Every structure is written in C-alpha cells, then in structure tokens.
Amino acid sequence: MHPSLGEIALLFLKLGTIGFGGPAAHIALMEAEVVRRRGWLSHEEFLDLVGATNFIPGPNSTEMAIHVGYRKGGFPGLILAGVCFILPAALIVTFIAWAYVHYGTVPELGVVLRSVKPVIIIIVLQAMWSLGKTAIKTPLLAAVAVCSVVLSAAGFHELMVLLVAGVGGALASRVQRTATSLSVELLPIFLFFLKVGSVLFGSGYVLLAFLRADLVERWHWLPAGQLLDAVTVGQVTPGPVFTTATFVGYLLAGFPGAAVATIGIFLPAFVFVALSGRFVPRLRESPTAAAVLDGVNVGSLALMAVVTAQLARTAIVDIPTALLAIAAIVGIVVFRLNSVWLVASAAFAGATVYFFFS
C-alpha cells in the first residue's frame, strides 16, 4: 500500500500529539498504526527498521517515523514524517518553557502522565507480543532474546546488548544450517545540540547525564535544577523525549534558541536515515546479514521489554492505575479499540480529575 503524503503527515502529527511514554511507547503506537491498522509495512519490515534505528545515533522513535516516511513516501515522506512527529512536541515544550520563564513553574502535567502510563504499558506489551511472534523464529533466537534481557537488566550498554544479539543471531543461523536567563549565542547552541544528536545512541533516557556534563559542569550555561526541569518536561509531554533540547534552547536564547536547538538535535536523524534507509531492505538479500539482523531484532525487543518492566514499576502503583491498565487490556483485547484513542482517553481522564477534583 502506498499512502499519500497527506496521509503520512496526518498520521505522524497524530502520533506526535498523543505519543506519551517515551521511545518504547512511540514504537508500539507506530506498530499498531503502520503495521496492524494500515498495513503499510509487514511485521518483518517494521522489525528490520527497529533494528536499524538502534545502530545509528539519535532519537530512536523519531528515526522510526523518518524511516517509515522514507519507505512509503520517498525523500518528501522522510522529511514530512519526521517534521510532523517532532512539531507538536516542540510547540508544546516551547509553550511550557515560556510559562516556566515567565511564571517560574511549569503547568501540572504529572497527573496526565500518571493516567497515561498504565495504558502505555499495555500498548507496549501488545506490540511486543505481535512483533515477537515474527522476530523469534527459532528456539535459538528465543535464547538470544532471553540472553539480551539478562544483559540489559544487568546494566550492560544497549549497544553491547545489540552487538551480542547480532553475533548471536549469526551463530544461531549457522547452527541452524548445520543443525536559564543567561544569554548564549545561537550558533554555539545549534552546534552543541547538533553534536548531541550525532553521537547519542539509544533513547532519550540517557540524555540527562549527557547534557549535564557540558551544559552544567563544563560551560555553566544552566544550573542543575533547570536542566532537570527540562528533562522532566521532555518526558511528561507527548512526542520525542529529545524535545528537552527545545526547552533548554528557550531558556538560553528565547524562541530563536528553542528553534535552533530543536533543529540541531533532530537534524542528524534525518541525515542518518536518508543515508541508511535504502540499505535496510538489501540486508535481507544476504543470508549472513539477515541472520545478524534477526539477532538485532530480538535484541531490540529485549531492550523494549526491560524498559517496559522498569516503566511498569512506576506506572502501576495503586488501585486507580491498576484499573486503568485493566481497562486498556479490555479495550484492546475485547473491543479492539485503537491504541491512539486509549492514550487520548487516559490523558483526558487524568486532566479532568486534576482540574475538577484537585
């Protein structure tokens, strides 16, 4: 199926607007929309893109959006999908940064995130189950997946986990065959976030330590408290966690700073996907490369599983959040509701409780 550019734009605008929960949740929402609902990609094609994004720097879920746009709409689709996925979060975070600077606080979003998290857990589990049936093709690949979970839970870096998974996939294939107010200039802001977007692997959850080293300790552009506020806003708002850069850019140089920081941190993702996207389908033509990709795919799912387990411990903490999780299960399994509406309903419920009962 070949969607129009308008369909690509509308889908990723929607996902960028309601995509709470971080990279694992974003990928789960994309799987529900792109694979199961619209049939734009097969499960195997989607998994291959997930594996590919883990081997290039930058925000994984944004790169997935760019990959899907490139696969279904060529270079215009690449640009459109990425921009539409980033834009809602960038605008929301810019508004919050403006409120933060002018009123000394951020709008109360914690209750919305609290309501959305249990639903996100169920959506991610559904996506993992759906993708896992495609990715885990043999008992040996199942063993690679289990090993990846153990390594990730033990604290090994995600690139090491994926490297081991890729080698394990190749070996499995072989065995199978044989058996602040501080004013900062715009150019330094742009160059700094361009560097971050070019070298930071994995999800936005490692962003805090990475930014702290330069922004707080090296250059003293921000106090540690403001950086923590920026990362918090990036996580509790929908869309990419990397919109933390938008918040920081606004603190450093107002609206122009927010714009150049956003462009800087996301620009490398467009470049990396444009350079690597055409090679992903060709990997399946080589038995060895395909086996490595199979291993990377199950390793990627293992990383998602560990992140989901960590999120679950903070998401389902009392009776209301447990009831939301149960409601999400019923909505998905029994009524087959669109996951997008589940997330939006949970966010609306949280906001309603906050505004009328707090």
C-alpha positions as CSV (number, residue, x, y, z in Angstrom):
1,M,0.0,0.0,0.0
2,H,1.3,3.5,-0.9
3,P,-0.2,6.2,1.2
4,S,-0.3,9.8,0.0
5,L,2.0,12.4,1.6
6,G,-1.1,13.9,3.3
7,E,-1.9,10.6,5.0
8,I,1.7,10.3,6.2
9,A,1.6,13.8,7.6
10,L,-1.7,13.3,9.4
11,L,-0.6,10.0,10.9
12,F,2.6,11.4,12.4
13,L,1.0,14.6,13.5
14,K,-1.4,12.5,15.5
15,L,1.3,10.3,16.9
16,G,3.4,13.3,17.8
17,T,0.5,14.8,19.6
18,I,-0.6,11.8,21.7
19,G,2.7,9.9,21.9
20,F,3.2,9.9,25.7
21,G,5.6,7.4,27.3
22,G,8.9,7.6,25.6
23,P,10.5,5.6,22.7
24,A,9.2,2.2,23.5
25,A,5.7,3.5,23.7
26,H,6.1,5.5,20.5
27,I,7.3,2.4,18.6
28,A,4.4,0.4,19.9
29,L,1.9,3.1,18.7
30,M,3.6,3.2,15.3
31,E,3.4,-0.6,15.1
32,A,-0.3,-0.5,15.8
33,E,-1.0,2.2,13.2
34,V,1.5,1.3,10.5
35,V,1.5,-2.5,10.6
36,R,-1.8,-3.7,12.1
37,R,-4.2,-1.0,11.2
38,R,-3.0,0.4,7.9
39,G,-0.8,-2.4,6.6
40,W,1.9,-0.1,5.2
41,L,4.6,-2.4,6.4
42,S,4.8,-6.1,7.3
43,H,5.8,-7.2,10.8
44,E,9.2,-8.2,9.4
45,E,9.8,-4.9,7.6
46,F,8.9,-3.0,10.7
47,L,11.2,-5.1,12.9
48,D,14.1,-4.5,10.5
49,L,13.6,-0.8,10.8
50,V,13.6,-1.0,14.6
51,G,16.8,-2.9,14.5
52,A,18.4,-0.4,12.1
53,T,17.5,2.6,14.3
54,N,19.3,1.0,17.2
55,F,22.6,1.1,15.3
56,I,22.6,4.8,14.4
57,P,22.8,7.7,16.8
58,G,19.8,9.9,17.6
59,P,16.3,9.5,19.0
60,N,15.0,6.0,18.1
61,S,11.3,6.7,17.8
62,T,11.9,9.8,15.7
63,E,14.2,7.8,13.4
64,M,11.4,5.2,13.1
65,A,9.0,7.8,12.0
66,I,11.5,9.1,9.4
67,H,12.2,5.5,8.2
68,V,8.5,4.8,7.7
69,G,8.1,8.1,5.9
70,Y,11.0,7.4,3.6
71,R,9.8,3.8,2.9
72,K,6.3,4.9,2.0
73,G,6.9,8.4,0.5
74,G,10.5,8.7,-0.6
75,F,12.5,11.7,0.4
76,P,9.5,14.0,0.7
77,G,7.9,11.4,3.0
78,L,11.2,11.3,5.0
79,I,11.1,15.0,5.7
80,L,7.3,15.1,6.3
81,A,7.1,12.2,8.7
82,G,10.0,13.4,10.8
83,V,8.8,17.1,11.0
84,C,5.2,16.2,11.7
85,F,6.2,13.8,14.5
86,I,8.5,16.4,16.1
87,L,6.5,19.5,15.6
88,P,3.6,19.0,18.1
89,A,6.0,18.2,21.0
90,A,8.3,21.1,20.0
91,L,5.4,23.6,20.1
92,I,4.1,22.2,23.4
93,V,7.5,22.3,25.1
94,T,8.2,25.8,23.8
95,F,4.9,27.0,25.4
96,I,5.8,25.2,28.7
97,A,9.3,26.8,28.6
98,W,7.7,30.2,28.1
99,A,5.4,29.6,31.1
100,Y,8.4,28.4,33.1
101,V,10.4,31.6,32.4
102,H,7.6,34.0,32.9
103,Y,5.9,32.4,35.9
104,G,8.7,30.4,37.5
105,T,6.9,27.0,37.2
106,V,5.6,24.5,34.7
107,P,2.0,23.5,34.1
108,E,0.9,20.5,36.1
109,L,1.4,17.5,33.7
110,G,2.2,14.8,36.2
111,V,-1.4,13.7,36.7
112,V,-1.8,13.3,33.0
113,L,1.3,11.2,32.7
114,R,0.2,9.1,35.7
115,S,-3.1,8.3,33.9
116,V,-1.4,7.5,30.6
117,K,1.4,5.3,31.8
118,P,-0.6,2.2,32.7
119,V,-2.3,2.3,29.3
120,I,1.1,2.7,27.6
121,I,2.3,-0.4,29.4
122,I,-0.5,-2.5,27.9
123,I,0.0,-1.0,24.4
124,V,3.8,-1.8,24.5
125,L,3.1,-5.3,25.7
126,Q,0.7,-5.8,22.8
127,A,3.2,-4.6,20.3
128,M,6.0,-6.7,21.8
129,W,3.7,-9.8,21.6
130,S,2.8,-9.0,18.0
131,L,6.4,-8.3,16.9
132,G,7.8,-11.1,19.0
133,K,5.8,-13.7,17.1
134,T,7.6,-12.5,13.9
135,A,11.1,-11.9,15.4
136,I,11.5,-15.1,17.5
137,K,11.5,-17.6,14.6
138,T,13.5,-20.4,16.3
139,P,14.4,-21.7,19.8
140,L,17.9,-20.4,19.3
141,L,16.6,-16.8,18.6
142,A,14.4,-17.2,21.7
143,A,17.6,-18.0,23.6
144,V,19.2,-14.8,22.1
145,A,16.2,-12.8,23.3
146,V,16.5,-14.2,26.8
147,C,20.2,-13.5,26.9
148,S,19.6,-9.9,25.7
149,V,17.1,-9.4,28.5
150,V,19.6,-10.7,31.1
151,L,22.4,-8.5,29.8
152,S,20.2,-5.4,29.7
153,A,18.8,-6.0,33.1
154,A,22.4,-6.4,34.4
155,G,23.2,-2.9,33.2
156,F,25.2,-3.6,30.0
157,H,25.1,-0.7,27.5
158,E,22.4,-1.2,24.9
159,L,24.9,-1.2,22.0
160,M,26.7,-4.0,23.7
161,V,23.4,-5.9,24.0
162,L,22.6,-5.4,20.4
163,L,26.1,-6.4,19.3
164,V,25.9,-9.6,21.3
165,A,22.4,-10.2,19.9
166,G,23.6,-9.7,16.3
167,V,26.5,-12.1,16.7
168,G,24.2,-14.5,18.5
169,G,21.7,-14.3,15.6
170,A,24.5,-15.1,13.1
171,L,25.7,-18.0,15.2
172,A,22.2,-19.2,15.6
173,S,21.7,-19.2,11.9
174,R,24.9,-21.1,11.3
175,V,24.0,-23.7,14.0
176,Q,20.6,-24.0,12.4
177,R,22.1,-24.6,8.9
178,T,24.5,-27.2,10.2
179,A,22.0,-28.5,12.8
180,T,18.3,29.8,32.4
181,S,18.4,33.9,31.8
182,L,22.0,33.6,30.7
183,S,22.2,34.7,27.1
184,V,24.0,32.3,24.8
185,E,24.7,32.9,21.1
186,L,22.6,30.8,18.7
187,L,25.5,29.2,16.8
188,P,27.0,27.5,19.9
189,I,23.6,26.3,20.9
190,F,23.0,24.8,17.4
191,L,26.4,23.2,17.2
192,F,26.1,21.7,20.7
193,F,22.8,20.1,20.0
194,L,23.9,19.0,16.6
195,K,26.7,17.2,18.3
196,V,24.3,15.6,20.8
197,G,22.0,14.4,18.0
198,S,25.0,13.0,16.1
199,V,26.6,10.9,18.8
200,L,23.9,10.0,21.4
201,F,22.8,6.4,20.8
202,G,19.6,4.9,22.1
203,S,16.7,6.6,23.8
204,G,16.3,10.0,25.4
205,Y,16.6,8.4,28.9
206,V,20.4,8.8,28.8
207,L,20.1,12.5,27.8
208,L,20.3,13.9,31.4
209,A,23.8,12.7,32.1
210,F,25.0,13.6,28.6
211,L,23.7,17.2,28.8
212,R,24.8,17.7,32.4
213,A,28.5,17.2,31.5
214,D,28.6,20.2,29.1
215,L,25.6,22.5,30.0
216,V,26.0,22.4,33.8
217,E,29.6,21.3,34.6
218,R,31.7,22.4,31.7
219,W,30.1,25.6,30.3
220,H,27.8,26.6,33.2
221,W,25.0,27.6,30.8
222,L,22.4,26.2,33.2
223,P,22.1,25.3,36.9
224,A,21.4,21.6,37.5
225,G,17.9,22.3,38.7
226,Q,16.8,23.9,35.4
227,L,18.4,21.0,33.4
228,L,16.4,18.5,35.5
229,D,13.2,20.5,34.8
230,A,14.0,20.5,31.1
231,V,14.4,16.7,31.0
232,T,11.2,16.3,33.1
233,V,9.2,18.4,30.6
234,G,10.7,16.3,27.7
235,Q,9.5,13.1,29.3
236,V,6.0,14.1,30.5
237,T,5.0,15.8,27.2
238,P,4.0,13.7,24.2
239,G,6.4,13.1,21.3
240,P,10.1,12.7,21.3
241,V,12.0,12.9,24.6
242,F,14.7,14.9,22.8
243,T,12.4,17.9,22.8
244,T,14.3,18.5,26.1
245,A,16.6,20.5,23.7
246,T,13.7,22.8,22.8
247,F,13.2,23.7,26.5
248,V,16.9,24.2,27.1
249,G,17.2,26.3,23.9
250,Y,14.3,28.6,25.1
251,L,16.0,29.1,28.5
252,L,19.2,30.1,26.8
253,A,18.0,32.3,24.0
254,G,14.2,32.6,23.9
255,F,12.2,31.5,20.8
256,P,15.2,31.6,18.4
257,G,17.1,29.4,20.9
258,A,14.3,26.9,21.1
259,A,14.2,26.7,17.3
260,V,17.9,26.2,16.6
261,A,18.2,23.7,19.5
262,T,15.3,21.6,18.1
263,I,16.7,21.7,14.6
264,G,20.2,20.9,15.8
265,I,19.3,17.8,17.8
266,F,17.0,16.3,15.3
267,L,18.8,17.1,12.0
268,P,21.3,14.2,12.3
269,A,18.4,11.7,12.5
270,F,17.1,12.9,9.1
271,V,20.6,12.6,7.6
272,F,21.4,9.1,9.1
273,V,18.0,7.7,8.0
274,A,18.4,9.2,4.5
275,L,21.9,7.5,4.2
276,S,21.0,4.2,5.8
277,G,17.3,3.7,4.8
278,R,18.0,2.4,1.3
279,F,20.3,-0.3,2.6
280,V,17.9,-1.9,5.1
281,P,15.8,-3.9,2.6
282,R,19.1,-5.1,0.9
283,L,20.2,-6.7,4.2
284,R,17.6,-9.5,3.7
285,E,19.3,-10.5,0.4
286,S,22.4,-11.7,2.3
287,P,21.9,-14.8,4.5
288,T,24.6,-13.7,6.9
289,A,23.4,-10.1,7.1
290,A,19.8,-11.3,7.5
291,A,20.8,-13.6,10.4
292,V,22.6,-10.7,12.1
293,L,19.5,-8.5,11.6
294,D,17.3,-11.3,13.1
295,G,19.5,-11.2,16.2
296,V,19.5,-7.5,16.4
297,N,15.7,-7.5,16.1
298,V,15.2,-9.9,19.1
299,G,17.8,-7.9,21.0
300,S,15.8,-4.7,20.3
301,L,12.6,-6.3,21.6
302,A,14.5,-7.4,24.7
303,L,15.6,-3.8,25.3
304,M,12.0,-2.8,24.9
305,A,11.0,-5.5,27.4
306,V,13.4,-4.2,30.1
307,V,12.4,-0.6,29.6
308,T,8.7,-1.6,29.8
309,A,9.4,-3.6,33.1
310,Q,11.1,-0.5,34.5
311,L,8.2,1.7,33.5
312,A,5.6,-0.7,34.8
313,R,7.1,-0.4,38.3
314,T,6.5,3.3,38.3
315,A,3.2,3.3,36.3
316,I,1.0,0.7,38.1
317,V,1.4,1.8,41.7
318,D,-2.1,1.8,43.2
319,I,-5.7,0.7,42.5
320,P,-6.6,3.6,40.1
321,T,-3.6,2.9,37.9
322,A,-4.2,-0.8,38.0
323,L,-7.8,-0.2,36.9
324,L,-6.6,1.9,34.0
325,A,-4.3,-0.9,32.9
326,I,-7.2,-3.4,33.1
327,A,-9.4,-1.1,31.2
328,A,-6.7,-0.9,28.5
329,I,-6.5,-4.7,28.3
330,V,-10.3,-4.9,27.9
331,G,-10.3,-2.1,25.3
332,I,-7.5,-3.8,23.2
333,V,-8.4,-7.5,23.5
334,V,-12.2,-7.4,23.7
335,F,-13.3,-4.3,21.9
336,R,-10.1,-3.9,19.7
337,L,-10.0,-0.2,20.3
338,N,-7.4,1.9,18.5
339,S,-4.5,2.4,20.9
340,V,-4.4,6.1,20.0
341,W,-7.8,6.6,21.5
342,L,-6.9,4.7,24.6
343,V,-4.0,7.0,25.2
344,A,-6.0,10.1,24.5
345,S,-8.9,8.9,26.8
346,A,-6.4,8.2,29.6
347,A,-4.9,11.7,29.2
348,F,-8.3,13.3,29.2
349,A,-9.4,11.4,32.3
350,G,-6.2,12.5,34.1
351,A,-6.7,16.1,33.1
352,T,-10.3,16.1,34.1
353,V,-9.6,14.7,37.6
354,Y,-6.9,17.3,38.1
355,F,-8.9,20.3,37.0
356,F,-12.2,19.4,38.7
357,F,-11.2,17.4,41.8
358,S,-7.8,18.8,43.0
